[in-house]
Amino acid sequence: MQSNIKEHVLFRNPRTDEERASVASSCVRKLHITIPALLDSIENRVEAEYTGWPDRLYLIGRDGRIRFKSEPGPFGFDTRLLAQALQSNL
C-alpha cells in the first residue's frame, strides 16, 4: 500500500503472537493511533468468530456478546437500526 510505504510501516507477516504484538506496537507508534488497539491471536480466533462475510456491522456489548448484527452489506446496512441498538445498549 502506498500509504504504508510513505509512513515506513512495512513488515513481513508475523508468525507468532510475539511478532504480531511487536508489529502492532510499531504501527500504533508510527501511525500515531490514539484509540485502544486490540490484538487477535496468531490463530485469528476473534476474526473467525466475528468476521462478517460479506461485510456486516456489529455492536459488541460490554460483556463481549453480540448485541447487533446487520444484514450483509453494503446494501443490507441500515444505520438507523444500528443507532437504535446503540441507544438500547447504553
FIKOLZA-1660 file (N, C-alpha, C; in steps of 0.1 Angstrom, whole numbers, plus 5000, padded with zeros to 4 digits):
% residues 90
   i   px   py   pz ch aa at
   1 5008 4988 5000  A  M  N
   1 5000 5000 5000  A  M CA
   1 5009 5012 5000  A  M  C
   2 5006 5022 4992  A  Q  N
   2 5014 5034 4991  A  Q CA
   2 5015 5041 5004  A  Q  C
   3 5004 5042 5011  A  S  N
   3 5004 5050 5024  A  S CA
   3 5014 5043 5034  A  S  C
   4 5015 5029 5034  A  N  N
   4 5024 5022 5042  A  N CA
   4 5039 5025 5038  A  N  C
   5 5041 5026 5026  A  I  N
   5 5055 5029 5021  A  I CA
   5 5058 5044 5025  A  I  C
   6 5049 5053 5023  A  K  N
   6 5051 5067 5027  A  K CA
   6 5054 5068 5042  A  K  C
   7 5047 5061 5050  A  E  N
   7 5048 5061 5065  A  E CA
   7 5059 5052 5071  A  E  C
   8 5066 5045 5062  A  H  N
   8 5076 5035 5066  A  H CA
   8 5070 5024 5075  A  H  C
   9 5058 5019 5072  A  V  N
   9 5052 5009 5080  A  V CA
   9 5051 4997 5071  A  V  C
  10 5062 4990 5070  A  L  N
  10 5063 4978 5062  A  L CA
  10 5069 4966 5070  A  L  C
  11 5061 4955 5071  A  F  N
  11 5065 4944 5079  A  F CA
  11 5062 4931 5071  A  F  C
  12 5070 4921 5074  A  R  N
  12 5066 4908 5069  A  R CA
  12 5055 4902 5078  A  R  C
  13 5047 4893 5073  A  N  N
  13 5036 4887 5081  A  N CA
  13 5042 4881 5093  A  N  C
  14 5037 4884 5105  A  P  N
  14 5042 4878 5117  A  P CA
  14 5038 4863 5118  A  P  C
  15 5046 4855 5125  A  R  N
  15 5043 4841 5126  A  R CA
  15 5041 4836 5140  A  R  C
  16 5042 4845 5150  A  T  N
  16 5040 4842 5164  A  T CA
  16 5032 4853 5170  A  T  C
  17 5026 4851 5182  A  D  N
  17 5019 4861 5189  A  D CA
  17 5029 4873 5192  A  D  C
  18 5041 4869 5196  A  E  N
  18 5051 4879 5200  A  E CA
  18 5054 4888 5188  A  E  C
  19 5056 4882 5176  A  E  N
  19 5059 4890 5164  A  E CA
  19 5047 4899 5161  A  E  C
  20 5035 4894 5162  A  R  N
  20 5023 4902 5159  A  R CA
  20 5022 4914 5169  A  R  C
  21 5025 4911 5181  A  A  N
  21 5024 4922 5191  A  A CA
  21 5035 4933 5188  A  A  C
  22 5046 4929 5184  A  S  N
  22 5057 4938 5180  A  S CA
  22 5053 4947 5168  A  S  C
  23 5047 4940 5158  A  V  N
  23 5043 4948 5146  A  V CA
  23 5032 4957 5150  A  V  C
  24 5022 4953 5158  A  A  N
  24 5011 4961 5162  A  A CA
  24 5016 4973 5169  A  A  C
  25 5025 4971 5179  A  S  N
  25 5031 4982 5187  A  S CA
  25 5038 4992 5178  A  S  C
  26 5045 4987 5168  A  S  N
  26 5052 4996 5159  A  S CA
  26 5042 5005 5151  A  S  C
  27 5032 4998 5146  A  C  N
  27 5021 5005 5138  A  C CA
  27 5014 5016 5146  A  C  C
  28 5011 5012 5159  A  V  N
  28 5004 5022 5167  A  V CA
  28 5013 5034 5169  A  V  C
  29 5026 5032 5172  A  R  N
  29 5035 5043 5174  A  R CA
  29 5037 5051 5161  A  R  C
  30 5040 5045 5150  A  K  N
  30 5043 5052 5137  A  K CA
  30 5031 5059 5131  A  K  C
  31 5020 5053 5133  A  L  N
  31 5008 5059 5128  A  L CA
  31 5000 5068 5137  A  L  C
  32 5006 5070 5149  A  H  N
  32 5000 5078 5160  A  H CA
  32 4986 5075 5163  A  H  C
  33 4983 5062 5164  A  I  N
  33 4970 5057 5167  A  I CA
  33 4967 5060 5182  A  I  C
  34 4956 5067 5184  A  T  N
  34 4953 5071 5198  A  T CA
  34 4941 5063 5204  A  T  C
  35 4934 5055 5197  A  I  N
  35 4924 5047 5202  A  I CA
  35 4930 5034 5207  A  I  C
  36 4923 5027 5216  A  P  N
  36 4929 5014 5221  A  P CA
  36 4930 5004 5209  A  P  C
  37 4941 4997 5208  A  A  N
  37 4943 4987 5198  A  A CA
  37 4943 4973 5205  A  A  C
  38 4934 4965 5199  A  L  N
  38 4933 4951 5205  A  L CA
  38 4940 4941 5195  A  L  C
  39 4945 4931 5200  A  L  N
  39 4952 4921 5192  A  L CA
  39 4946 4908 5192  A  L  C
  40 4944 4902 5180  A  D  N
  40 4939 4888 5179  A  D CA
  40 4951 4879 5180  A  D  C
  41 4949 4867 5184  A  S  N
  41 4960 4857 5184  A  S CA
  41 4964 4854 5170  A  S  C
  42 4976 4848 5169  A  I  N
  42 4981 4844 5156  A  I CA
  42 4972 4834 5149  A  I  C
  43 4964 4827 5156  A  E  N
  43 4954 4818 5150  A  E CA
  43 4942 4825 5145  A  E  C
  44 4941 4838 5148  A  N  N
  44 4929 4846 5143  A  N CA
  44 4916 4841 5148  A  N  C
  45 4915 4837 5161  A  R  N
  45 4903 4832 5167  A  R CA
  45 4892 4842 5167  A  R  C
  46 4895 4855 5170  A  V  N
  46 4884 4865 5170  A  V CA
  46 4879 4868 5156  A  V  C
  47 4888 4869 5147  A  E  N
  47 4884 4871 5133  A  E CA
  47 4875 4860 5128  A  E  C
  48 4878 4847 5132  A  A  N
  48 4870 4836 5128  A  A CA
  48 4856 4837 5134  A  A  C
  49 4855 4841 5147  A  E  N
  49 4842 4842 5154  A  E CA
  49 4834 4854 5149  A  E  C
  50 4840 4865 5146  A  Y  N
  50 4832 4878 5143  A  Y CA
  50 4833 4883 5129  A  Y  C
  51 4840 4875 5121  A  T  N
  51 4842 4880 5107  A  T CA
  51 4828 4881 5101  A  T  C
  52 4826 4892 5093  A  G  N
  52 4814 4894 5086  A  G CA
  52 4816 4892 5071  A  G  C
  53 4812 4881 5066  A  W  N
  53 4814 4879 5052  A  W CA
  53 4801 4875 5045  A  W  C
  54 4795 4883 5037  A  P  N
  54 4800 4896 5033  A  P CA
  54 4800 4906 5045  A  P  C
  55 4804 4918 5042  A  D  N
  55 4806 4928 5053  A  D CA
  55 4793 4929 5061  A  D  C
  56 4795 4932 5074  A  R  N
  56 4784 4934 5083  A  R CA
  56 4788 4945 5093  A  R  C
  57 4778 4951 5099  A  L  N
  57 4780 4960 5110  A  L CA
  57 4777 4952 5123  A  L  C
  58 4786 4953 5133  A  Y  N
  58 4783 4947 5146  A  Y CA
  58 4784 4957 5157  A  Y  C
  59 4776 4954 5167  A  L  N
  59 4777 4961 5180  A  L CA
  59 4780 4950 5191  A  L  C
  60 4791 4952 5197  A  I  N
  60 4795 4942 5207  A  I CA
  60 4793 4949 5221  A  I  C
  61 4785 4942 5230  A  G  N
  61 4783 4947 5243  A  G CA
  61 4795 4947 5252  A  G  C
  62 4794 4954 5263  A  R  N
  62 4805 4954 5273  A  R CA
  62 4808 4940 5278  A  R  C
  63 4798 4931 5277  A  D  N
  63 4800 4917 5282  A  D CA
  63 4807 4908 5271  A  D  C
  64 4810 4914 5259  A  G  N
  64 4816 4907 5249  A  G CA
  64 4806 4900 5239  A  G  C
  65 4793 4901 5242  A  R  N
  65 4783 4894 5234  A  R CA
  65 4778 4903 5223  A  R  C
  66 4775 4897 5211  A  I  N
  66 4770 4905 5200  A  I CA
  66 4756 4910 5204  A  I  C
  67 4754 4923 5203  A  R  N
  67 4741 4930 5206  A  R CA
  67 4734 4934 5193  A  R  C
  68 4741 4935 5182  A  F  N
  68 4735 4939 5169  A  F CA
  68 4744 4933 5158  A  F  C
  69 4737 4928 5148  A  K  N
  69 4744 4923 5136  A  K CA
  69 4736 4927 5124  A  K  C
  70 4742 4935 5115  A  S  N
  70 4734 4940 5104  A  S CA
  70 4732 4928 5093  A  S  C
  71 4723 4931 5084  A  E  N
  71 4722 4923 5072  A  E CA
  71 4735 4924 5064  A  E  C
  72 4738 4915 5055  A  P  N
  72 4750 4916 5047  A  P CA
  72 4751 4929 5040  A  P  C
  73 4762 4935 5039  A  G  N
  73 4764 4948 5033  A  G CA
  73 4770 4946 5019  A  G  C
  74 4771 4958 5013  A  P  N
  74 4768 4971 5018  A  P CA
  74 4754 4974 5017  A  P  C
  75 4746 4967 5009  A  F  N
  75 4732 4971 5007  A  F CA
  75 4723 4968 5019  A  F  C
  76 4728 4959 5028  A  G  N
  76 4720 4955 5039  A  G CA
  76 4722 4964 5052  A  G  C
  77 4732 4973 5050  A  F  N
  77 4735 4982 5062  A  F CA
  77 4723 4992 5064  A  F  C
  78 4718 4992 5076  A  D  N
  78 4708 5002 5079  A  D CA
  78 4712 5009 5092  A  D  C
  79 4718 5021 5090  A  T  N
  79 4724 5028 5102  A  T CA
  79 4713 5032 5112  A  T  C
  80 4701 5033 5108  A  R  N
  80 4690 5036 5118  A  R CA
  80 4689 5024 5128  A  R  C
  81 4690 5012 5123  A  L  N
  81 4689 5001 5132  A  L CA
  81 4701 5000 5141  A  L  C
  82 4712 5003 5136  A  L  N
  82 4724 5003 5144  A  L CA
  82 4723 5014 5155  A  L  C
  83 4718 5026 5151  A  A  N
  83 4716 5037 5161  A  A CA
  83 4706 5033 5172  A  A  C
  84 4695 5026 5168  A  Q  N
  84 4686 5021 5178  A  Q CA
  84 4692 5011 5188  A  Q  C
  85 4701 5002 5182  A  A  N
  85 4708 4992 5190  A  A CA
  85 4717 4999 5200  A  A  C
  86 4724 5009 5195  A  L  N
  86 4733 5017 5204  A  L CA
  86 4725 5024 5215  A  L  C
  87 4714 5030 5212  A  Q  N
  87 4706 5036 5222  A  Q CA
  87 4701 5026 5233  A  Q  C
  88 4697 5015 5228  A  S  N
  88 4691 5005 5238  A  S CA
  88 4702 4998 5246  A  S  C
  89 4715 4999 5241  A  N  N
  89 4725 4992 5248  A  N CA
  89 4735 5002 5256  A  N  C
  90 4731 5014 5257  A  L  N
  90 4739 5024 5265  A  L CA
  90 4737 5021 5280  A  L  C
% end
